[in-house]
Amino acid sequence: MNKILSNGVKMPMIGLGTFLVADGKSAKETVLHALNVGYRHIDTAQMYKNEESVGEAIKESKIPRSEIFITTKQRGHSTVSKMRAQFEESLAKLQTDYVDLYLIHWPNQNKLINQQTWAFFETLYLEKKVKAIGVSNFTRSHLTDLFETATIKPMVNQVELHPGLSQVPLKAYLDSEGIAIESYGPLMKGGVFEGIWGETLGDIAKKYNASIPQIVFAWGLRNGVIMIPKSVTPERIEENFKAKDIQLSQEDVSLINDLNRGKRVYTDPDNSPWGPYID
Ligand SMILES: NC(=O)c1ccc[n+]([C@@H]2O[C@H](COP(=O)([O-])OP(=O)(O)OC[C@H]3O[C@@H](n4cnc5c(N)ncnc54)[C@H](OP(=O)(O)O)[C@@H]3O)[C@@H](O)[C@H]2O)c1
């Protein structure tokens, strides 16, 4: 199941998240297991400090590079020369000569800085060092500021999105701009097992003989959202991948849509602590 990005690039709609997966044995074994299970999309970031193990696992899997979609994220806004050095370091660690999707990890509160960073991303894209470029944690206003100077629109925006925060207005805006939406934190740091979420999702899960996480991922996919659940547990990696085979009824999708409470479990991008430069 692929999402076709605005520039025609195919992005697998389910991938493996790797935030807090420790570099070394853990990350390597986790990514290798996911690739053996059938995942063809790995989400990492310079900030996660595990790109080296991701690269080793991909190499060891012997799966052709062209069959694996790698996303990584720029650590922080900085000078062009420093950002280029960071990008080259990512390529070296990942043992590749391109990444499929490169994201600005967090917006800066200064729009000029976001615009400068984006101009560098556009250069990488035109140099064909990245198949697609995008942003993460960008609100609508961060995007409209970016559009003042952008010559290429982001192809993806990766944001916190789960049953407690469905991002309805942002998604409608991104749809209208042809920007794909990608979810992070789908399990709400455990919140999907609790309160109104646990109750409703638990009832739906029983109907499909599935787990609550599987229902959450199936819901996201059904709504056209790219999902990147993270797990280091082999059985969960397998369980999560099977969510793509669950066909939720429209009635159940609506029940989950109704669980939106605007509840953030990660940092609000408009109130983040990032200074003028975060690196
Ligand atoms: N762009 C950003 O700013 C940003 C921010 C946060 C995350 N992300 C990306 O999004 C990915 C996913 O988000 P996330 O890591 O925050 O959280 P998540 O995928 O919602 O949840 C991960 C947690 O849920 C557990 N888990 C996974 N599958 C499970 C299952 N089937 N049953 C029960 N528990 C399960 C994992 O435990 P075990 O690992 O112990 O199995 C882990 O503790 C990240 O890994 C990262 O790639 C991006």
The ligand as an SDF file (V2000), in Angstrom:
LIG
                    3D

 48 52  0  0  0  0  0  0  0  0999 V2000
    8.7850   14.1190   13.8270 N   0  0  0  0  0  0  0  0  0  0  0  0
    8.7670   14.0810   15.1420 C   0  0  0  0  0  0  0  0  0  0  0  0
    8.9420   15.0990   15.8380 O   0  0  0  0  0  0  0  0  0  0  0  0
    8.4950   12.7760   15.8180 C   0  0  0  0  0  0  0  0  0  0  0  0
    8.1960   12.7390   17.1890 C   0  0  0  0  0  0  0  0  0  0  0  0
    7.9450   11.4960   17.7600 C   0  0  0  0  0  0  0  0  0  0  0  0
    7.9900   10.3550   16.9930 C   0  0  0  0  0  0  0  0  0  0  0  0
    8.2950   10.4080   15.6530 N   0  0  0  0  0  0  0  0  0  0  0  0
    8.3590    9.1980   14.7880 C   0  0  0  0  0  0  0  0  0  0  0  0
    7.1410    8.4680   14.9120 O   0  0  0  0  0  0  0  0  0  0  0  0
    7.4150    7.1330   15.3450 C   0  0  0  0  0  0  0  0  0  0  0  0
    6.2530    6.5830   16.1510 C   0  0  0  0  0  0  0  0  0  0  0  0
    5.9670    7.3940   17.2740 O   0  0  0  0  0  0  0  0  0  0  0  0
    6.3730    7.0280   18.7820 P   0  0  0  0  0  0  0  0  0  0  0  0
    7.6500    6.2740   18.7840 O   0  0  0  0  0  0  0  0  0  0  0  0
    6.2760    8.2610   19.5400 O   0  0  0  0  0  0  0  0  0  0  0  0
    5.2580    6.1760   19.3570 O   0  0  0  0  0  0  0  0  0  0  0  0
    4.2620    4.9710   19.0450 P   0  0  0  0  0  0  0  0  0  0  0  0
    4.6100    4.2780   17.7830 O   0  0  0  0  0  0  0  0  0  0  0  0
    2.9160    5.5770   19.2050 O   0  0  0  0  0  0  0  0  0  0  0  0
    4.4830    4.0400   20.2920 O   0  0  0  0  0  0  0  0  0  0  0  0
    5.6630    3.3890   20.6050 C   0  0  0  0  0  0  0  0  0  0  0  0
    5.4860    2.7060   21.9520 C   0  0  0  0  0  0  0  0  0  0  0  0
    4.3740    1.8120   21.9000 O   0  0  0  0  0  0  0  0  0  0  0  0
    4.7960    0.4920   22.1630 C   0  0  0  0  0  0  0  0  0  0  0  0
    4.1110   -0.3800   21.1930 N   0  0  0  0  0  0  0  0  0  0  0  0
    4.3280   -0.4490   19.8530 C   0  0  0  0  0  0  0  0  0  0  0  0
    3.5200   -1.3480   19.2920 N   0  0  0  0  0  0  0  0  0  0  0  0
    2.7610   -1.8740   20.2780 C   0  0  0  0  0  0  0  0  0  0  0  0
    1.7530   -2.8560   20.3270 C   0  0  0  0  0  0  0  0  0  0  0  0
    1.3620   -3.4970   19.2300 N   0  0  0  0  0  0  0  0  0  0  0  0
    1.1800   -3.1300   21.5430 N   0  0  0  0  0  0  0  0  0  0  0  0
    1.5540   -2.4700   22.6540 C   0  0  0  0  0  0  0  0  0  0  0  0
    2.5220   -1.5280   22.6760 N   0  0  0  0  0  0  0  0  0  0  0  0
    3.1170   -1.2430   21.5020 C   0  0  0  0  0  0  0  0  0  0  0  0
    6.2990    0.4730   21.9880 C   0  0  0  0  0  0  0  0  0  0  0  0
    6.8970   -0.4450   22.8730 O   0  0  0  0  0  0  0  0  0  0  0  0
    8.1350   -1.3950   22.4990 P   0  0  0  0  0  0  0  0  0  0  0  0
    9.0560   -0.6450   21.5860 O   0  0  0  0  0  0  0  0  0  0  0  0
    8.7440   -1.6880   23.8330 O   0  0  0  0  0  0  0  0  0  0  0  0
    7.5590   -2.6090   21.8340 O   0  0  0  0  0  0  0  0  0  0  0  0
    6.6640    1.9120   22.3710 C   0  0  0  0  0  0  0  0  0  0  0  0
    6.7650    2.0180   23.7650 O   0  0  0  0  0  0  0  0  0  0  0  0
    8.7340    7.3280   16.1050 C   0  0  0  0  0  0  0  0  0  0  0  0
    9.3880    6.1370   16.3860 O   0  0  0  0  0  0  0  0  0  0  0  0
    9.4790    8.2510   15.1850 C   0  0  0  0  0  0  0  0  0  0  0  0
   10.0060    7.5240   14.0780 O   0  0  0  0  0  0  0  0  0  0  0  0
    8.5260   11.6100   15.0690 C   0  0  0  0  0  0  0  0  0  0  0  0
  1  2  1  0
  2  3  2  0
  2  4  1  0
  4  5  1  0
  4 48  2  0
  5  6  2  0
  6  7  1  0
  7  8  2  0
  8  9  1  0
  8 48  1  0
  9 10  1  0
  9 46  1  0
 10 11  1  0
 11 12  1  0
 11 44  1  0
 12 13  1  0
 13 14  1  0
 14 15  2  0
 14 16  1  0
 14 17  1  0
 17 18  1  0
 18 19  2  0
 18 20  1  0
 18 21  1  0
 21 22  1  0
 22 23  1  0
 23 24  1  0
 23 42  1  0
 24 25  1  0
 25 26  1  0
 25 36  1  0
 26 27  1  0
 26 35  1  0
 27 28  2  0
 28 29  1  0
 29 30  1  0
 29 35  2  0
 30 31  1  0
 30 32  2  0
 32 33  1  0
 33 34  2  0
 34 35  1  0
 36 37  1  0
 36 42  1  0
 37 38  1  0
 38 39  2  0
 38 40  1  0
 38 41  1  0
 42 43  1  0
 44 45  1  0
 44 46  1  0
 46 47  1  0
M  CHG  2   8   1  16  -1
M  END
$$$$
